[in-house]
Amino acid sequence: MAAEVKRINNVLDEIILKNEYLEVHTLNLGCTITKILVKDKHHNLQDVVLGYDDYSDYLKYDGYLGALVGRVANRIGKGQFTLNNRQYHLAINNGPNTLHGGIHGFSYRLFNYKIEDDSVIFTYLSPDGEENFPGNLLMRTTYRLNKETLEISYQASGDQDTLINITNHSYFNLDGIPDKIDNHYLKIKSSVMAESDTNGLVTGTLTAVDGTPFDFRHETKIKDMIYQTNKQLEIGHGYDHPFIFDDSKDQVTLYSEKTGIELTVNTTYPLAQIYSANYLDGRIGKNNKPLNAGSALCIETQYMPDSIHLEEHSKTILKKGQLYDEKTSYTFKTR
């Protein structure tokens, strides 16, 4: 096991974790994962996440490539919520809604970090009122390599009641190039998905996946589903929907026949937003390759989006002094 730090400039560092199975490159900017190097079935290294060669592009562009997202991932309806009888107004940065923590959410913040054995531990103190969220919130995120697995743990606590919903926004393409994700096979242990409106906001309507192009309970090639006629696919320009899990482990599997690489996602969260990179716009990524719509799949493990408006006992409410503690792991093997 080895860890290496490369100073990029006077504020930005690249932290590299490496073992015999995986090599993971991260930034102290937004805990961003810039590379995940995995051996394919021919023992060649493949970089299985989208990103940029120019690190300034992580600040320049939206898209949240590889970033930690918070305080609240996904959308908050109309950019407002009420907590303890007080109304909070957030920045509107996605249609009529707040997306991924606001204009300068965690994805764009510099984290402190330390390296311990096979891990890097990122910390950030989000001050009271940052992006108009209440309370000082101490965020701790740990990336750890455990053989073929990248383990991510999210822990946070605050001095006031607040909202929190943390995810990682890596764009996976197991072919090792930012080409169409269509030929990947996908399996999701989910019999129910959540519908969205034309602005991508979850409506509160839960729909059985049976008989729809959202049924990935058996491993299915993405292109056999994503081009079907379906109102929700039309609204989202592809997949951009929460899938509620039926199982508590190994909930999502993604597989590339080309490289033989299989990714298994295991999480303590109740669902994942599955996003087929529908809004990538051809911007230039690593190796001077364009990043086009449909060139990756995001598996954003989290609580129900806009939960504060949809659920009576929202899990996104973190009480003063309470510990937020969730985990997601990514295991890479070959078939």
C-alpha positions in Angstrom: 0.0 0.0 0.0 1.3 3.4 -1.0 0.1 7.0 -0.7 1.6 9.9 -2.5 0.9 13.7 -2.5 1.6 15.9 -5.5 1.4 19.7 -5.0 -0.4 21.1 -8.0 -0.3 24.8 -6.9 -0.2 26.7 -3.7 -3.7 25.5 -2.6 -4.5 22.4 -4.7 -3.1 18.9 -3.9 -3.5 15.5 -5.6 -3.6 12.6 -3.2 -3.0 9.2 -4.7 -3.9 5.9 -3.0 -2.5 2.7 -4.5 -2.4 -1.0 -3.9 -1.9 -4.0 -6.1 -5.5 -3.9 -7.3 -6.5 -0.2 -7.5 -5.0 3.3 -8.0 -7.3 6.2 -6.9 -6.4 9.8 -7.6 -8.2 12.5 -5.6 -8.0 16.2 -5.0 -8.4 18.2 -1.8 -10.9 20.3 -3.9 -14.3 18.8 -3.2 -12.7 15.4 -2.3 -12.8 14.9 -6.1 -11.9 11.5 -7.6 -10.1 12.3 -10.8 -8.9 8.8 -11.7 -9.6 5.2 -10.8 -7.1 2.8 -12.5 -8.2 -0.9 -12.6 -6.7 -3.8 -14.5 -9.0 -5.3 -17.2 -9.3 -8.9 -18.3 -6.2 -8.5 -20.4 -4.2 -7.1 -17.4 -4.1 -3.6 -19.0 -4.8 -0.6 -16.8 -8.1 1.2 -17.5 -9.1 4.6 -16.1 -12.8 4.0 -15.4 -14.0 7.5 -14.4 -14.5 10.6 -16.5 -12.5 13.7 -15.6 -10.2 16.5 -16.8 -6.5 16.8 -17.4 -6.6 20.5 -16.5 -7.5 20.6 -12.8 -8.8 24.2 -13.1 -11.7 22.6 -15.2 -13.1 21.1 -12.0 -13.8 24.7 -10.8 -14.7 26.0 -14.3 -17.4 23.5 -15.2 -20.6 22.2 -13.6 -21.3 18.4 -13.8 -19.6 17.6 -10.5 -17.3 15.0 -12.1 -16.0 12.8 -9.3 -16.9 15.3 -6.6 -18.3 14.9 -3.2 -21.7 16.7 -3.2 -23.3 18.5 -0.3 -24.6 19.8 2.0 -27.6 18.4 0.2 -27.2 16.3 -2.9 -29.8 16.4 -5.7 -32.6 19.0 -5.8 -34.4 21.0 -3.2 -37.8 22.2 -4.5 -38.0 25.9 -5.2 -34.8 26.4 -3.3 -36.5 26.7 0.1 -37.3 24.6 3.1 -38.8 25.0 6.6 -36.9 23.6 9.6 -38.0 24.2 13.2 -40.7 26.7 12.0 -38.1 28.8 10.2 -38.0 29.1 6.5 -34.6 29.0 4.7 -34.0 30.4 1.1 -31.3 28.8 -1.0 -29.6 29.8 -4.2 -31.6 28.7 -7.3 -29.0 27.1 -9.6 -31.0 24.5 -11.6 -34.2 25.6 -13.2 -36.5 26.7 -10.3 -34.6 24.5 -7.8 -31.4 24.2 -5.7 -29.0 21.5 -7.0 -26.2 19.8 -5.2 -25.8 22.2 -2.3 -26.1 25.5 -4.1 -23.7 27.6 -6.1 -20.6 26.9 -4.0 -21.4 23.6 -2.4 -18.9 21.1 -1.0 -17.8 20.1 -4.5 -16.1 23.5 -4.8 -14.6 23.7 -1.3 -11.0 23.1 -0.3 -10.8 20.3 2.3 -8.1 19.7 4.9 -6.7 16.1 4.7 -4.4 13.7 6.4 -3.1 10.3 5.3 -3.4 7.3 7.6 -2.2 3.9 6.4 -4.4 2.9 3.5 -6.7 5.9 3.8 -7.0 9.6 3.2 -9.3 11.5 5.6 -10.7 14.8 4.3 -12.3 17.3 6.7 -14.1 20.6 6.2 -15.9 22.9 8.6 -18.9 24.4 6.8 -19.8 27.6 8.6 -23.3 28.5 9.8 -25.1 30.2 6.9 -22.9 28.8 4.1 -25.2 28.6 1.1 -27.9 29.6 3.6 -27.9 26.3 5.4 -28.1 26.5 9.2 -25.4 25.5 11.7 -21.7 24.9 11.7 -21.2 21.5 10.2 -18.0 19.4 10.5 -17.7 17.1 7.5 -15.3 14.1 7.6 -14.9 11.9 4.5 -12.6 8.9 4.4 -11.4 7.2 1.2 -9.9 3.8 2.0 -8.5 1.1 -0.3 -9.3 -2.5 0.8 -8.0 -4.9 -1.8 -10.3 -4.4 -4.9 -12.6 -2.0 -3.1 -12.7 1.7 -2.6 -14.5 2.4 0.6 -16.0 5.8 1.2 -17.4 6.8 4.6 -19.2 10.1 5.3 -19.5 11.4 8.9 -20.8 14.8 10.0 -22.1 16.6 13.0 -23.4 20.1 13.6 -24.2 22.6 16.4 -27.7 23.2 15.0 -30.4 21.2 13.3 -29.6 21.2 9.6 -30.1 19.3 6.4 -27.5 16.9 4.9 -27.4 14.4 2.1 -24.0 13.5 0.8 -23.0 11.5 -2.3 -20.1 11.0 -4.7 -20.7 12.1 -8.3 -18.2 9.9 -10.2 -19.0 9.2 -13.8 -18.2 5.6 -14.6 -17.3 4.1 -17.9 -15.8 0.7 -17.5 -14.6 0.6 -21.1 -11.9 3.0 -20.0 -12.9 5.7 -22.6 -15.7 8.3 -22.5 -17.7 6.5 -25.2 -21.4 5.6 -25.1 -22.4 3.6 -22.0 -25.0 1.7 -24.1 -23.2 -1.6 -24.2 -22.6 -1.8 -20.5 -24.7 -4.2 -18.5 -26.6 -2.9 -15.4 -28.2 -4.6 -12.5 -30.1 -2.8 -9.7 -31.8 -4.5 -6.8 -34.8 -2.2 -7.0 -38.4 -2.9 -7.8 -39.5 0.7 -7.3 -38.3 4.0 -8.8 -39.2 7.6 -8.1 -40.7 9.8 -10.8 -39.4 13.3 -11.7 -40.9 16.4 -13.2 -39.5 18.2 -16.2 -37.0 20.1 -14.0 -35.6 16.8 -12.6 -37.3 17.3 -9.2 -38.7 14.1 -7.6 -42.5 14.4 -7.5 -43.2 11.9 -4.7 -44.7 9.4 -7.1 -43.2 5.9 -6.7 -43.7 3.5 -9.6 -43.1 -0.2 -9.9 -40.3 -1.0 -12.4 -42.0 -4.2 -13.6 -42.7 -4.0 -17.3 -40.9 -0.7 -17.7 -37.4 0.3 -19.0 -36.5 0.9 -15.4 -36.5 -2.8 -14.6 -32.8 -3.8 -14.0 -33.5 -6.4 -11.5 -31.8 -8.8 -13.8 -28.6 -7.8 -15.6 -29.6 -6.0 -18.7 -27.7 -4.1 -21.5 -28.4 -0.4 -21.0 -29.1 0.2 -24.7 -32.0 -2.4 -24.6 -33.8 -0.2 -22.1 -32.8 3.5 -22.5 -34.2 4.0 -26.0 -37.6 2.6 -25.2 -40.6 5.0 -25.4 -41.3 6.1 -21.8 -42.5 9.4 -20.4 -40.0 9.4 -17.6 -37.1 8.7 -19.9 -38.3 11.4 -22.2 -38.5 13.9 -19.3 -35.0 13.0 -18.0 -33.5 12.7 -21.5 -32.4 9.3 -20.2 -32.0 8.0 -16.7 -31.9 10.6 -13.9 -34.0 9.0 -11.3 -33.9 7.5 -7.8 -34.1 3.7 -7.6 -35.2 2.5 -4.1 -33.3 -0.6 -3.0 -34.9 -3.9 -2.1 -31.6 -5.2 -0.5 -29.1 -3.9 1.9 -25.9 -5.0 0.1 -24.4 -5.1 -3.3 -27.3 -3.1 -4.7 -25.9 -2.0 -8.1 -23.7 -3.8 -10.5 -22.2 -2.4 -13.7 -20.3 -4.5 -16.2 -18.3 -3.9 -19.4 -18.1 -6.9 -21.8 -15.3 -5.1 -23.6 -12.9 -4.9 -20.7 -14.4 -7.5 -18.5 -14.4 -5.0 -15.6 -17.3 -5.3 -13.1 -18.2 -2.7 -10.6 -20.3 -3.6 -7.6 -21.7 -0.8 -5.4 -22.6 -1.5 -1.8 -24.1 1.1 0.4 -25.9 1.9 3.7 -28.1 4.4 1.8 -31.7 3.5 0.8 -31.4 4.4 -2.8 -29.3 5.7 -5.7 -29.9 8.3 -8.3 -29.0 6.6 -11.5 -27.8 9.2 -14.0 -26.8 8.4 -17.6 -24.8 11.7 -18.0 -27.6 13.2 -20.1 -26.4 16.8 -19.8 -22.7 16.4 -20.6 -22.1 18.8 -23.5 -19.0 17.7 -25.4 -16.6 19.6 -23.1 -13.0 18.2 -23.4 -11.9 15.7 -20.8 -8.9 13.6 -20.2 -6.7 12.7 -23.1 -8.4 15.4 -25.2 -11.5 13.3 -25.5 -14.9 15.0 -25.7 -17.3 14.2 -22.9 -20.7 13.7 -24.6 -24.1 13.0 -23.3 -24.6 9.3 -22.5 -20.9 8.6 -22.1 -21.0 7.4 -18.5 -23.2 6.3 -15.6 -23.4 8.0 -12.2 -24.5 5.8 -9.3 -25.3 8.5 -6.7 -26.1 6.8 -3.4 -28.1 9.0 -1.1 -31.4 9.6 0.7 -34.6 10.5 -1.1 -34.1 13.7 -3.1 -36.2 16.6 -1.8 -37.0 14.5 1.2 -37.6 17.6 3.3 -40.8 18.2 1.3 -41.8 14.6 0.6 -41.2 12.6 3.8 -42.8 13.2 7.2 -39.7 12.0 9.0 -36.9 13.1 6.6 -33.6 11.3 7.0 -31.9 14.4 5.6 -32.6 16.3 8.9 -29.5 16.0 11.1 -30.2 17.0 14.7 -27.8 19.1 16.7 -25.1 16.8 18.1 -26.3 13.8 16.1 -23.7 11.9 14.0 -24.4 11.5 10.3 -22.7 8.2 9.4 -23.1 6.5 6.0 -20.9 4.4 3.8 -20.6 3.4 0.1 -18.1 1.1 -1.4 -17.0 0.4 -5.0 -15.5 -3.1 -5.8 -13.8 -3.7 -9.1 -13.3 -7.2 -10.4 -13.0 -8.9 -13.8 -15.0 -11.6 -15.4 
